[in-house]
Every structure is written in structure tokens, then in C-alpha cells.
Amino acid sequence: MSAQLLCRAHDPISSVLAAEGASAFSGPHCDRILQALATGPATPHELQAITGLTVVQIDRRLPELLRSGKARVVQFGGEDLVRGGARVWEAV
């Protein structure tokens, strides 16, 4: 994902620099999440224990994995499966 999509034109330079650095983390984080999901469906909190990433890091990557078609929310009876107050995700 480009830095241009992660910040606005009027953001301070510190935000622009942070956005440029974010792409360096995205790939490895996504890989770790997908490896964990390969073992079975999990919530972000459960993924935290498996991957060593924070829930915030995981929550930022799951929509990317959804858009790329690599992960999805588990459906049960036509609704999102929720466990412990969080949606359950699975690898595709």
C-alpha cells in the first residue's frame, strides 16, 4: 500500500514518514497472521497469542487480507461468527 493512501496531503511530515514506513511492516505482519489462520479460525485476540503481534496491528491488517481475498470473517447462519466479543477470521 502506498504512503499516499495512508496519509492526507495536509498531514504533517511526521505522518508522511510514518505512512512510508508502514508498508515495511504490512507484508511480514500479514504473513504471520495468515500462518496463524492456516491452523484454524481465530479472533484478533487469539491471533495475538499465536503471532506475537498486538491486537491493533492485527486489526489493521485483517481488512487488507480481506480485500486481497486471503482471509474472511467466518459466517454462521448468515451472520458474522463472534467469539469473546470479536469476529472470527479464517484463511481463504
C-alpha positions as CSV (number, residue, x, y, z in Angstrom):
1,M,0.0,0.0,0.0
2,S,1.4,3.4,-0.9
3,A,2.1,6.1,1.6
4,Q,-0.1,8.4,-0.4
5,L,-3.1,6.2,0.6
6,L,-2.1,6.2,4.3
7,C,-1.9,9.9,4.8
8,R,-3.5,13.1,3.6
9,A,-1.9,15.9,1.7
10,H,-2.2,18.3,4.6
11,D,-0.8,15.8,7.2
12,P,2.5,16.8,9.0
13,I,5.8,15.4,7.7
14,S,5.9,13.0,10.7
15,S,2.7,11.4,9.4
16,V,4.0,11.1,5.9
17,L,7.2,9.5,7.1
18,A,5.2,7.0,9.3
19,A,3.0,6.1,6.3
20,E,6.1,5.5,4.2
21,G,7.4,3.1,6.9
22,A,4.1,1.3,7.4
23,S,4.4,-0.7,4.2
24,A,7.6,-2.3,5.5
25,F,5.6,-3.8,8.4
26,S,2.5,-4.8,6.4
27,G,3.9,-7.8,4.5
28,P,5.6,-9.6,7.4
29,H,2.5,-8.9,9.6
30,C,0.1,-10.3,7.0
31,D,2.3,-13.4,6.6
32,R,2.3,-14.0,10.3
33,I,-1.4,-13.6,10.5
34,L,-2.0,-15.9,7.5
35,Q,0.3,-18.6,9.0
36,A,-1.7,-18.5,12.2
37,L,-5.0,-18.6,10.4
38,A,-3.8,-21.7,8.5
39,T,-4.0,-23.6,11.8
40,G,-7.7,-22.6,12.1
41,P,-10.1,-19.7,12.5
42,A,-9.3,-17.2,15.3
43,T,-10.2,-13.8,16.7
44,P,-7.7,-11.0,16.7
45,H,-7.1,-11.6,20.5
46,E,-6.4,-15.3,19.8
47,L,-4.1,-14.3,16.9
48,Q,-2.2,-12.0,19.3
49,A,-1.2,-15.0,21.4
50,I,-0.1,-17.0,18.3
51,T,1.7,-14.3,16.3
52,G,3.1,-12.0,19.0
53,L,1.6,-9.0,17.2
54,T,-0.7,-6.6,19.1
55,V,-4.4,-6.7,18.5
56,V,-4.1,-3.2,17.0
57,Q,-1.5,-4.5,14.4
58,I,-3.8,-7.4,13.6
59,D,-6.9,-5.3,13.3
60,R,-5.1,-3.0,10.8
61,R,-4.0,-6.0,8.6
62,L,-7.2,-8.0,8.6
63,P,-9.1,-5.6,6.2
64,E,-6.0,-5.7,3.9
65,L,-6.2,-9.5,3.9
66,L,-10.0,-9.4,3.3
67,R,-9.5,-7.0,0.3
68,S,-6.8,-9.3,-1.2
69,G,-9.1,-12.3,-0.8
70,K,-6.7,-14.1,1.6
71,A,-8.9,-14.0,4.7
72,R,-12.6,-13.6,5.6
73,V,-14.9,-13.4,8.5
74,V,-16.4,-16.8,9.4
75,Q,-20.2,-16.9,8.7
76,F,-22.6,-18.8,10.8
77,G,-26.3,-18.8,10.0
78,G,-25.7,-15.8,7.6
79,E,-24.1,-13.7,10.3
80,D,-20.5,-13.0,11.4
81,L,-19.3,-15.5,13.9
82,V,-18.3,-13.7,17.1
83,R,-16.3,-15.2,20.0
84,G,-15.4,-13.2,23.1
85,G,-16.9,-10.1,21.5
86,A,-14.7,-10.2,18.4
87,R,-15.3,-11.5,14.9
88,V,-13.7,-14.8,14.0
89,W,-11.5,-14.8,10.9
90,E,-10.3,-17.7,8.6
91,A,-7.8,-18.0,5.8
92,V,-9.2,-18.4,2.3
